[in-house]
Amino acid sequence: MCGIAGIISFNNEPVKKNTLISMIDSIKHRGPDGEGYWTHDNIGIAHCRLSIVDLSKNANQPMICDNNRYILSYNGEIYNYLELKDLLKKVGFLFKTNSDTEVVLYSLIHWGADAIKKFNGMFAFAFLDNSKKKLLIGRDRYGIKPIYYSLQRKNFYFASEQKAIITNKSFKKNLNHHCIYEYFSFQNILTDNTFLEDIKLLDPGSYLTLDLNNENLQTFKYWDYQFKEPSTINSKNYYLERLESLFTSAVKKQLIGDVEIGTYLSGGLDSSFITALTSNFVPNSLKTFTCGFDMSAASGIELSFDERQKAELIASKFKTDHFQTVLKSGDMEKSISKVVWHLEEPRVGQSYPNYYISSLVSKFVKVVLSGIGGDELFGGYPWRYNLNLNYNNLDDFIRKSYQLWQRLIPSSKMKSFFFPILEKVNNLDSYETFKNVFLQDKNNNIKDQNDYINKILYFEAKTFLHGLFVVEDKLSMANSLETRVPFMDNDLVDFAMSCPLNLKLKNINKKFHVNENNLLKKKFIKTNHGKNILREILKDELPKEIVTMSKQGFSAPDASWFKGESIDFVRDKLYNNNASIYGYLDKLQVQKMLDEHMSGKENKRLLIWSLIYFEEYLDKFM
């Protein structure tokens, strides 16, 4: 995997190579194997490379052809690049490398922006037609690979990470209050905003064009999720056989490369499925990796968070070389500074375990396969879909769903929570932000509860899954590790979106009432009603206890740690009246919520993590 960056000056000032070097140096962790720069008058494009396919220097970037007319800086893997290469050869293109980069370059030359629809993989790129002075920036369907851009003070910037943009002395940093408000509503960012004004994250399934002649910037949507029930239902065996075939093909395609590849192994369905299939294709012993937690201070349902025993069961069955790391309470404190620097604005959940596990993996392999996407495609969170099935209409459905997805601060308390900057957020409405995601869904023919559940799957893929991808990309690349996600193969996703819900979910009519914050409460319901079609496929391949296990997330026992071993750290960060966050958040409101957690009255683990993160972000970036 790689890092890309660039700058275009509409002040007609020449772009200096040293400017590009500074941008690339800030993201060199993404590509420590090489770097390249191209400048021409007021245009500069740069790249740093993590060599995976075709390790030779011939595949270095930016890749340039036709006497400096076309320039490409590309980050990603196109798994169907050999098929596209054959098509391009037939129309006369000659290839000098074995890399997918050259295929991307010639595809964009030949098909223009339409080439993006042909790519099956993960990618972000910047492609310049220097003759026509047109810049094309694209991102993959699902947002597995990020790319940021900014037009400020007559300068256009783009980069794989924001830090490459803000290294420019000409860029002015301002905190985006709208985005902060959005994050503390959902513990996620549902729009293209970032914590910094004037920096946008290009939406998944989108591309932008920039006309260098007149500064005209336009964005286009070329793909979106469409979860819906099929018009014709085939037999159950058809879906089982089709899924197994597509997933086997997806895993096999994603094993391309000239370096060793391993797999994450949590012991859950998704990573176990990937490990089982990968072990068939890897000639030598497959390397697998697990992150566990010290449970000596854990309580309640937290005791089930440690995944090592289940992972070891799968590792033993498939005879993998298995490695694990065990996190303790102090590891969050040790890593928070690095996590914030690499991840930039926060996304879903407590992300520091992702940093540690990718650090472990990177010591052994350059590429790892992950099970991200299995839950969102095949209904892994039944409590999110079945909270309340009594909807009067679509508006009623969205309103009730909104109550469920307020993961940090409920809307009724947002104004008081943001009292220090109330005049700047008083007109903001997180419900409208939430609703706008659903309005993007083209499937508006609501007939029954299945259509409502498909709406939630759409929302979840657009927001929660995208957040997971941003976290995984940033924290794996922090350790120069490429993460691949077989569940997000184009053909497999197309299949999953039209797979009947009754094959994904058992007991669709069953109502769950779950507060995802309150994982210590006895009333928390663990369920194995989701991903039923995967369980069917794997019932003869995996141990019964894995196939029938209830769903749980990848989480540390932070609820106990925050009021136990890490309590001094929390107090130092958040009970400090001079903390930076209190320039934006109401100190009395925040500390009242902290007291509720410390006393055991409420579980505010998600909020505490987010507050600690925000404090570190302000100190590091502002």
C-alpha angles and dihedrals in degrees: 000000000000150000126244132193141163148161136211119194116211087185084073090239114149115253110238122219090230089062090056091045090056091050093050094043089060091058100030089123087073092061117015095159098076147330138215140189137199125187133176119172106298096359129085129175126181141181142187118200138220101190113227109137119036101002093201125111089246088078095053120125156274082051112211132191144166096040096308095313097117123040126179132189107182137178120190149042125279106201095193094049094119091058091049090046091058090051092050093048089056091059093049108270115145119209127215098182141041092230129116088226092074089049091053090049096051092041090057091046092050104036102020116206090345087073089074091068089058095055117102105193146050120300152143121190147166116217122186127196096198093187095057092032092232124144121200120192119184140181131197124264097263104031096249089146119043131217125182129199139184138186108199134148093356092305125112116205132183132178146151089249133026094236089071089058097047093051086078109097089214092062115095116211119218125168113245105229092186091058093046089053090049093050096050089051097053107009082239141069113247097183135053090268126119131195088265122071114237094025116102131185109225108242119250113263091024142108134191133212126208122194106210090198097064106009091245108161121190132174125209133193112221101170142018139173118269112189110183142139113264117253089227121039116214126200121289090245090056091058093044093050093042093051094048091049094047094046093048089051092048093052092046092050092050093055091075116123145085096256135070117277128206136180137235110239119195095159090246126121099265101048091039090054091050092046092049093052096040092053088062093057103038107085096205128043110303118235115229130186136206135182117213135179137228102250099187092110098032125114141189117355090352087081088073094055094087107093101184099102094052092044092051089052091057093041090054093048093052096035096235128166096251127203130181141182125205120211125209130196094265092056091077090055093048095049104038095093094052093041092054093046093053100036095041107191112024127251137184121343134338102320105184094095087062088058093052097045093049089049089056094046094049090062090066111024139017096218131043132183117227134196094224110140100034094100095046095047099042105033104264097165108056093170089065094054102041104042093116125356096183102098121160094198142330094286091052090049093051092047093052092044089052090060090056096050098052092105100170118018122014115233091247090065101038097095094051091043090056095039096131090062098027094132089059097048103027093104096046120110117193090191091065090051089051094045093050091064091059091046089061090064109100093200099091099147099112112188106148146350092287089065090053092050090050087053090057091048088053092050092045094052092046095050118012095037091045089053090053090052093052091050093046094047096049098043097042091047088049083070096039090252126140116218119201124194114206093186088068096062106135096237092046093049091049089053094047094051091059098037109119113260094229087066092052099042132041119207095013090179094056113109121221126191110198133159105201090205093059099067091144094060116104090224091067107120120220112199139185094193094110132083091021093161091057091049089052093053094046101042092099096036103051135043113276093242089060096046094049098038120126122249119264132163131241100263141140122231090259095146089068095036094053091060095033129035093002098044094106090052091050091048092049092050104036108021088053105109090207094056113135093235091069089071085071108020130055109257096209093049093048096046092046088058090047090053090053089057096044092051092050092243093119137010106237097165094130093049094046091053091048093050092049089048093049091050091052091045093054092049093048105038108023 
